[in-house]
Amino acid sequence: MLAKTWSSAIQGVDAYTVEVEVNATGAGSDTVISVVGLPDTAVRESRERVWSAITCSGFFPPEGKTTVNLAPADIRKEGAAFDLPIALGMIAATNGIDRDRLSEIMVIGELALDGTVRPVNGALPIAMHARNEGRRSIFVPAENAAEASAIQGINVIGVRHLAQAVRILEGKLEPEIARPVAPALETDGMDGAPDFADVKGQEYAKRAMEIAAAGGHNVLMIGPPGTGKTMLAKRLPSVLPPLTMDEALEVAKIHSIAGVLNMDAPLVRRRPFRGPHHSISDAGLLGGQSVPRPGEISLAHNGVLFLDELPEFRRNVLEVLRQPLESGTVTISRAAGSFTFPADFMLIAAMNPCPCGHYGSRSRQCRCSPGQIQRYRSRISGPLLDRIDIHVEVAPVSEADLMSRPRGETSKGIRRRVLRAREIQQKRFRNTSVRCNAQMTPRMIQEFCRLGPNAQATLRTAITNLNLSARAYDRILRVARTAADLAGNESIQPQNLAEAIQYRDLDRRLW
């Protein structure tokens, strides 16, 4: 007898529907279960888990040959999320469940040998897809219920055991519908976050981070060890605007697919901060595997990607950042197909000026030869440097600042100015997909970054003296526009432009 259930799988960052067809022929004396439809190893092994779960739950699996087809058959299926729909389909094929009622819902879940339903990755985007498909209900593992309930407009039913799911479908047990997560969360993204007040001195670097936060700009910090580069980077999220609901759902969807989402609080409105180790591979940064999963740059979407000790990363790993920094997405092609992941992040990088870290220091002597220094810096290519808007030198903190300086300005005060600047940008870019100055197109730069005669002369001199590329020219104007927004200036003033230019001369002096 033929029975059908509906499930879903992830392709890239989106879900698609999988029709699970179970045909129990009853032919033959031996019980044989065959799974077709391009299953991977985990899916093929589901026949053993499903058979054990059905028998341990007190049900009878179909006798003879049973064929399970996962349609569409031309897309490779992976993971264990098809266990529960396959088991329900096999029980329905033996008249154990009303097949019409089973066809109204979508089902995902991995099964233990005793019938316990285990959590799976990607429950949130699958619930979103089920709602968009017009499904009224979705069965998910109980551990995934809070995550999936973030999606409004669909009944999320968390199940802990195969027998529980069967009794619900038979009408013998009232389903417990997960309570939806409140769409508006009160947190401002600063609860327990590191505060800029902890950083002593470094007013120049703090100003650069404020401009970066206000305009969404990328930053490279260069300085000796122990000057506070990592402290500054880790405190940047505390001054960024809170995530909107759409941004929070985007982040949650990516983290759900990657399996790093906090299932108890799937919509915490704090921007991601990812700091991968310099030994990471290009696949770990971009996303990899035969069927690609999101990498670190996608996990940092709508947040911050911090690369400490930048020259220690392999050259090929750093070069893969060039396209995502421009487009805000990353496209990965594999045998299974081409996948596009969102990767709109702020890049914050930190590095020493030389291998020993003390080049230019007044207190410690550098032990590196000119050749060693040049080779060290050349690990970072010019095209990558051109895509970083702000280059800032972080000098050692003086003894007076360390010993006697009071706490500096808090993140709360800096954040107020950042939010005012972001409000100006929201009005400027309304009815467009651009959210901040760093994302301005060339046409927008021409429209919103017009310069007076004095500012034009200043910029012309900088282009000649610093040998700036066209990309660097555009980025100077974007940073100048942000500095003007922080100052409340409608037009870019010469001092705003001068501040932006000084953030572009460091790479010309050192490289």
KALINQUI-V638125 format. One record per pair of residues at least 12 apart in sequence whose C-alpha atoms are under 7 Angstrom apart, sorted by sequence separation. I is the first residue (numbers start at 1). J is the second residue. D is the distance in Angstrom with one decimal. If there is no record, write none. Layout:
I | J | D
I | J | D
//
This chain:
6 | 18 | 6.0
7 | 19 | 6.2
145 | 157 | 6.8
284 | 296 | 6.5
285 | 297 | 5.9
329 | 341 | 5.7
330 | 342 | 6.4
356 | 368 | 6.7
425 | 437 | 6.9
480 | 492 | 6.6
484 | 496 | 5.8
6 | 19 | 4.9
7 | 20 | 6.8
145 | 158 | 5.2
329 | 342 | 4.4
330 | 343 | 6.3
355 | 368 | 6.9
483 | 496 | 5.5
5 | 19 | 6.2
6 | 20 | 5.8
33 | 47 | 6.3
252 | 266 | 6.3
328 | 342 | 6.3
329 | 343 | 4.5
422 | 436 | 6.9
5 | 20 | 5.1
252 | 267 | 6.6
328 | 343 | 4.8
329 | 344 | 6.5
4 | 20 | 5.6
5 | 21 | 6.6
142 | 158 | 4.0
328 | 344 | 4.2
480 | 496 | 5.1
4 | 21 | 4.6
137 | 154 | 5.6
138 | 155 | 6.3
139 | 156 | 6.4
140 | 157 | 6.2
141 | 158 | 5.2
142 | 159 | 4.9
480 | 497 | 4.9
3 | 21 | 6.0
4 | 22 | 6.2
136 | 154 | 5.3
137 | 155 | 4.5
138 | 156 | 5.2
139 | 157 | 5.0
140 | 158 | 5.1
141 | 159 | 5.2
142 | 160 | 5.5
157 | 175 | 6.5
158 | 176 | 7.0
355 | 373 | 6.7
3 | 22 | 5.2
136 | 155 | 6.1
137 | 156 | 5.9
138 | 157 | 6.1
139 | 158 | 6.0
140 | 159 | 6.3
141 | 160 | 6.1
157 | 176 | 5.9
248 | 267 | 6.1
324 | 343 | 6.2
354 | 373 | 5.2
2 | 22 | 5.7
3 | 23 | 6.5
139 | 159 | 6.8
157 | 177 | 4.8
158 | 178 | 6.8
480 | 500 | 5.1
2 | 23 | 4.4
123 | 144 | 6.4
127 | 148 | 5.7
156 | 177 | 5.5
157 | 178 | 6.0
248 | 269 | 6.3
355 | 376 | 6.5
479 | 500 | 5.5
1 | 23 | 5.6
2 | 24 | 6.4
85 | 107 | 5.5
119 | 141 | 5.2
131 | 153 | 6.5
155 | 177 | 6.0
156 | 178 | 5.5
274 | 296 | 6.9
354 | 376 | 6.4
1 | 24 | 5.1
84 | 107 | 6.9
85 | 108 | 6.3
118 | 141 | 6.0
124 | 147 | 5.9
128 | 151 | 6.0
131 | 154 | 5.7
1 | 25 | 6.2
84 | 108 | 6.1
106 | 130 | 6.9
117 | 141 | 5.7
119 | 143 | 5.7
123 | 147 | 6.9
124 | 148 | 4.5
127 | 151 | 6.6
476 | 500 | 5.5
84 | 109 | 5.1
119 | 144 | 6.0
123 | 148 | 5.7
476 | 501 | 6.2
82 | 108 | 6.0
83 | 109 | 6.1
84 | 110 | 6.0
213 | 239 | 6.8
243 | 269 | 5.5
274 | 300 | 5.8
81 | 108 | 5.2
82 | 109 | 6.3
83 | 110 | 5.1
84 | 111 | 6.2
209 | 236 | 7.0
213 | 240 | 5.7
242 | 269 | 6.2
243 | 270 | 6.6
273 | 300 | 6.2
62 | 90 | 6.6
81 | 109 | 4.5
82 | 110 | 6.7
83 | 111 | 5.7
152 | 180 | 6.8
242 | 270 | 6.5
243 | 271 | 6.5
272 | 300 | 5.4
449 | 477 | 6.3
61 | 90 | 6.6
81 | 110 | 4.9
149 | 178 | 6.1
61 | 91 | 6.5
80 | 110 | 5.2
105 | 135 | 6.2
149 | 179 | 6.5
150 | 180 | 5.7
272 | 302 | 7.0
273 | 303 | 6.0
274 | 304 | 6.3
275 | 305 | 6.1
104 | 135 | 6.8
105 | 136 | 6.8
106 | 137 | 6.7
107 | 138 | 5.7
108 | 139 | 6.3
109 | 140 | 6.0
149 | 180 | 4.6
150 | 181 | 5.0
271 | 302 | 6.5
272 | 303 | 4.6
273 | 304 | 4.8
274 | 305 | 5.0
275 | 306 | 4.7
276 | 307 | 6.7
31 | 63 | 5.3
32 | 64 | 6.0
33 | 65 | 6.0
34 | 66 | 6.3
35 | 67 | 6.1
36 | 68 | 6.2
37 | 69 | 5.5
62 | 94 | 6.2
105 | 137 | 5.2
106 | 138 | 4.7
107 | 139 | 4.7
108 | 140 | 5.4
109 | 141 | 5.6
146 | 178 | 6.7
149 | 181 | 6.0
271 | 303 | 4.8
272 | 304 | 6.1
273 | 305 | 6.0
274 | 306 | 6.0
275 | 307 | 6.0
449 | 481 | 6.3
31 | 64 | 4.4
32 | 65 | 4.7
33 | 66 | 4.8
34 | 67 | 4.9
35 | 68 | 4.7
36 | 69 | 4.9
37 | 70 | 4.7
50 | 83 | 6.2
54 | 87 | 6.8
105 | 138 | 5.5
106 | 139 | 6.2
107 | 140 | 6.3
145 | 178 | 6.1
30 | 64 | 5.3
31 | 65 | 5.9
32 | 66 | 6.0
33 | 67 | 5.9
34 | 68 | 6.0
35 | 69 | 6.0
36 | 70 | 6.3
37 | 71 | 6.1
46 | 80 | 6.9
237 | 271 | 6.4
278 | 312 | 5.9
279 | 313 | 6.4
29 | 64 | 5.6
38 | 73 | 6.1
43 | 78 | 6.0
258 | 293 | 6.6
278 | 313 | 4.7
282 | 317 | 4.6
26 | 62 | 6.9
28 | 64 | 4.8
37 | 73 | 4.1
38 | 74 | 6.7
42 | 78 | 6.5
43 | 79 | 6.0
258 | 294 | 6.3
281 | 317 | 6.3
26 | 63 | 5.2
27 | 64 | 4.9
28 | 65 | 6.5
37 | 74 | 6.9
38 | 75 | 6.5
39 | 76 | 6.0
40 | 77 | 6.0
42 | 79 | 5.5
43 | 80 | 5.8
46 | 83 | 5.8
50 | 87 | 5.6
24 | 62 | 6.1
26 | 64 | 4.4
27 | 65 | 5.8
38 | 76 | 4.8
39 | 77 | 4.8
40 | 78 | 5.1
42 | 80 | 5.9
455 | 493 | 6.9
25 | 64 | 6.7
26 | 65 | 5.9
38 | 77 | 6.0
39 | 78 | 6.2
81 | 120 | 6.2
196 | 235 | 5.9
310 | 349 | 6.2
455 | 494 | 4.9
466 | 505 | 6.6
25 | 65 | 5.8
194 | 234 | 7.0
195 | 235 | 5.8
254 | 294 | 7.0
305 | 345 | 6.5
310 | 350 | 5.9
311 | 351 | 6.8
438 | 478 | 6.0
454 | 494 | 6.8
24 | 65 | 6.3
25 | 66 | 6.2
194 | 235 | 5.3
301 | 342 | 6.5
304 | 345 | 5.6
305 | 346 | 6.1
306 | 347 | 6.1
307 | 348 | 6.4
308 | 349 | 5.8
309 | 350 | 5.7
310 | 351 | 5.3
437 | 478 | 5.8
451 | 492 | 6.2
24 | 66 | 4.4
117 | 159 | 6.9
301 | 343 | 4.9
302 | 344 | 5.7
303 | 345 | 5.3
304 | 346 | 4.8
305 | 347 | 5.0
306 | 348 | 4.8
307 | 349 | 4.7
308 | 350 | 4.9
309 | 351 | 4.7
455 | 497 | 6.9
466 | 508 | 6.4
23 | 66 | 5.6
24 | 67 | 6.6
117 | 160 | 5.1
195 | 238 | 6.8
298 | 341 | 6.5
301 | 344 | 5.0
302 | 345 | 5.3
303 | 346 | 6.3
304 | 347 | 6.1
305 | 348 | 6.1
306 | 349 | 5.7
307 | 350 | 6.4
308 | 351 | 6.5
449 | 492 | 6.7
22 | 66 | 7.0
23 | 67 | 5.3
116 | 160 | 5.9
117 | 161 | 5.1
194 | 238 | 6.9
255 | 299 | 6.4
290 | 334 | 6.5
298 | 342 | 5.8
301 | 345 | 5.0
304 | 348 | 7.0
22 | 67 | 5.8
23 | 68 | 6.6
116 | 161 | 4.4
117 | 162 | 6.6
193 | 238 | 6.1
254 | 299 | 6.5
291 | 336 | 6.1
298 | 343 | 4.6
300 | 345 | 5.9
437 | 482 | 6.5
22 | 68 | 4.6
115 | 161 | 5.5
116 | 162 | 6.4
290 | 336 | 6.8
297 | 343 | 5.6
21 | 68 | 5.6
22 | 69 | 6.6
115 | 162 | 5.2
294 | 341 | 6.8
20 | 68 | 6.9
21 | 69 | 5.1
190 | 238 | 5.3
20 | 69 | 5.9
21 | 70 | 6.6
189 | 238 | 6.7
20 | 70 | 4.9
251 | 301 | 6.6
19 | 70 | 5.8
20 | 71 | 6.6
18 | 70 | 6.2
19 | 71 | 5.1
18 | 71 | 5.5
189 | 242 | 5.8
18 | 72 | 6.5
188 | 242 | 5.8
247 | 302 | 6.9
57 | 114 | 6.8
53 | 111 | 6.8
56 | 114 | 5.3
57 | 115 | 6.0
53 | 112 | 6.6
56 | 115 | 6.6
53 | 113 | 4.8
50 | 111 | 6.8
52 | 113 | 5.2
53 | 114 | 4.9
54 | 115 | 6.7
424 | 485 | 6.9
49 | 111 | 6.5
52 | 114 | 6.7
53 | 115 | 4.1
322 | 384 | 6.1
49 | 112 | 6.5
49 | 113 | 5.4
315 | 379 | 6.1
421 | 485 | 5.2
311 | 376 | 6.7
319 | 384 | 7.0
421 | 486 | 5.3
20 | 86 | 6.7
311 | 377 | 6.9
22 | 89 | 5.8
102 | 169 | 6.9
22 | 90 | 6.1
101 | 169 | 6.9
311 | 379 | 5.6
24 | 93 | 6.2
311 | 380 | 6.2
417 | 486 | 6.5
23 | 93 | 7.0
22 | 93 | 6.9
97 | 169 | 6.7
98 | 170 | 6.9
97 | 170 | 6.1
233 | 306 | 7.0
7 | 82 | 7.0
7 | 85 | 6.6
5 | 85 | 6.0
189 | 269 | 5.7
189 | 270 | 4.4
187 | 269 | 6.6
5 | 89 | 5.9
4 | 89 | 5.9
386 | 471 | 6.7
3 | 89 | 5.7
386 | 472 | 5.9
389 | 475 | 5.6
3 | 92 | 6.1
3 | 93 | 5.2
2 | 93 | 5.8
1 | 93 | 5.4
3 | 99 | 6.4
5 | 102 | 6.2
6 | 103 | 6.6
5 | 103 | 5.5
4 | 103 | 6.5
6 | 105 | 6.8
7 | 106 | 5.2
6 | 106 | 4.9
7 | 107 | 5.0
6 | 107 | 6.2
7 | 108 | 5.9
57 | 162 | 6.9
57 | 163 | 5.9
15 | 125 | 6.1
14 | 125 | 6.4
15 | 126 | 5.5
392 | 503 | 6.0
10 | 122 | 7.0
391 | 503 | 5.0
390 | 503 | 5.0
391 | 504 | 5.9
15 | 129 | 6.0
390 | 504 | 6.4
233 | 348 | 6.6
391 | 506 | 6.1
147 | 263 | 5.2
146 | 263 | 6.2
8 | 126 | 6.3
146 | 264 | 6.1
144 | 263 | 6.3
147 | 266 | 5.3
229 | 350 | 6.4
225 | 352 | 6.7
125 | 253 | 5.5
218 | 346 | 5.4
219 | 347 | 6.3
220 | 348 | 6.0
221 | 349 | 6.2
222 | 350 | 5.9
223 | 351 | 6.6
224 | 352 | 5.3
124 | 253 | 5.9
217 | 346 | 6.4
218 | 347 | 4.8
219 | 348 | 4.9
220 | 349 | 4.7
221 | 350 | 4.7
222 | 351 | 5.1
223 | 352 | 5.1
224 | 353 | 6.6
216 | 346 | 6.3
218 | 348 | 5.9
219 | 349 | 6.2
220 | 350 | 5.7
221 | 351 | 6.4
222 | 352 | 5.6
223 | 353 | 5.9
222 | 353 | 6.0
124 | 256 | 6.4
225 | 357 | 6.1
123 | 256 | 6.8
224 | 357 | 4.9
122 | 256 | 4.7
224 | 358 | 5.5
121 | 256 | 5.7
122 | 257 | 4.2
121 | 257 | 5.3
121 | 258 | 6.9
121 | 259 | 5.2
227 | 394 | 6.5
220 | 388 | 6.8
227 | 395 | 6.4
219 | 388 | 5.9
227 | 396 | 5.0
218 | 388 | 5.0
219 | 389 | 6.2
220 | 390 | 6.2
221 | 391 | 6.1
222 | 392 | 6.3
223 | 393 | 5.8
227 | 397 | 6.2
218 | 389 | 5.3
219 | 390 | 4.7
220 | 391 | 4.8
221 | 392 | 5.0
222 | 393 | 4.9
223 | 394 | 4.8
217 | 389 | 5.9
218 | 390 | 6.2
219 | 391 | 5.9
220 | 392 | 6.3
221 | 393 | 5.8
222 | 394 | 5.8
223 | 395 | 5.8
224 | 396 | 6.9
239 | 411 | 5.7
221 | 394 | 6.4
238 | 411 | 6.2
239 | 412 | 7.0
239 | 414 | 6.4
240 | 415 | 6.7
239 | 415 | 4.4
241 | 419 | 6.2
205 | 392 | 6.5
205 | 394 | 6.3
201 | 397 | 6.3
201 | 401 | 5.8
200 | 401 | 6.3
200 | 402 | 6.4
210 | 414 | 6.9
214 | 418 | 4.7
200 | 405 | 7.0
213 | 418 | 6.6
200 | 407 | 6.8
214 | 421 | 5.9
200 | 408 | 6.5
210 | 418 | 6.9
214 | 422 | 6.1
198 | 407 | 6.4
199 | 408 | 6.9
197 | 407 | 5.3
197 | 408 | 4.5
197 | 409 | 5.2
196 | 409 | 6.8
197 | 410 | 4.5
196 | 410 | 5.4
197 | 411 | 6.7
195 | 410 | 6.2
196 | 411 | 5.1
195 | 411 | 5.4
216 | 436 | 6.1
215 | 436 | 5.4
216 | 437 | 6.8
217 | 438 | 5.4
215 | 437 | 5.0
216 | 438 | 5.4
215 | 438 | 5.7
13 | 254 | 6.4
215 | 482 | 5.5
214 | 482 | 6.6
211 | 482 | 6.5
211 | 483 | 6.4
12 | 292 | 7.0
12 | 293 | 6.8
12 | 339 | 5.2
12 | 340 | 6.3
13 | 341 | 6.4
12 | 341 | 6.5
//
